[in-house]
């Protein structure tokens, strides 16, 4: 896996408002020398998530292949 790869992951079920279940995510940090850690960012098409701090909107374009905002 490399930074920028889109992965299909399964997040554990939670009792809170965190995302859970099978969903796409983007690898943002990989290949750390001597570390087996992979940092990912889950992706959602739920626009109400924009109310949270540090949420980023990715607009659909022909180059990123997205069809939903």
C-alpha positions as CSV (number, residue, x, y, z in Angstrom):
1,X,0.0,0.0,0.0
2,X,1.1,3.5,-0.7
3,X,0.0,7.0,0.3
4,X,-3.0,8.0,-1.7
5,X,-4.3,4.5,-2.2
6,X,-8.1,4.1,-1.8
7,X,-8.9,1.0,0.4
8,X,-12.1,-0.8,1.3
9,X,-11.9,-1.3,5.1
10,X,-14.1,-2.6,7.8
11,X,-14.3,-0.3,10.9
12,X,-15.5,-1.9,14.2
13,X,-19.1,-1.2,15.4
14,X,-19.2,1.6,18.0
15,X,-21.8,2.9,20.4
16,X,-21.0,6.5,19.5
17,X,-21.2,8.5,16.3
18,X,-18.0,7.3,14.8
19,X,-18.1,5.7,11.3
20,X,-18.4,1.9,11.3
21,X,-18.9,-1.0,8.9
22,X,-17.3,-1.5,5.5
23,X,-16.4,1.8,3.8
24,X,-13.8,3.4,1.6
25,X,-10.8,5.1,3.1
26,X,-7.7,6.9,1.9
27,X,-4.2,5.9,3.0
28,X,-2.5,9.1,4.2
29,X,0.6,7.7,5.9
30,X,2.5,4.5,5.0
31,X,6.0,3.2,4.6
32,X,7.2,4.5,7.9
33,X,10.7,3.0,8.3
34,X,10.6,0.2,10.9
35,X,6.8,0.7,11.7
36,X,4.0,-1.6,10.5
37,X,1.4,1.2,11.0
38,X,-1.0,2.5,8.4
39,X,-2.9,5.7,8.9
40,X,-6.2,6.0,7.0
41,X,-9.0,8.5,6.7
42,X,-12.5,7.1,6.2
43,X,-14.5,8.7,3.4
44,X,-18.3,9.5,3.4
45,X,-20.8,11.0,1.0
46,X,-22.8,12.3,3.9
47,X,-22.6,16.1,3.5
48,X,-23.8,16.7,7.1
49,X,-20.4,15.5,8.2
50,X,-19.0,18.8,7.1
51,X,-20.2,20.3,10.4
52,X,-17.3,18.6,12.2
53,X,-13.9,20.1,12.5
54,X,-11.2,18.8,10.2
55,X,-13.7,17.5,7.6
56,X,-12.7,18.1,4.0
57,X,-15.0,18.2,1.0
58,X,-13.7,16.5,-2.1
59,X,-15.5,17.7,-5.2
60,X,-16.1,15.1,-8.0
61,X,-13.9,15.6,-11.1
62,X,-13.0,13.5,-14.1
63,X,-9.5,13.0,-12.7
64,X,-10.5,11.7,-9.3
65,X,-13.4,9.5,-10.6
66,X,-15.9,10.5,-7.9
67,X,-19.5,10.9,-8.8
68,X,-20.9,12.2,-5.5
69,X,-19.7,15.2,-3.5
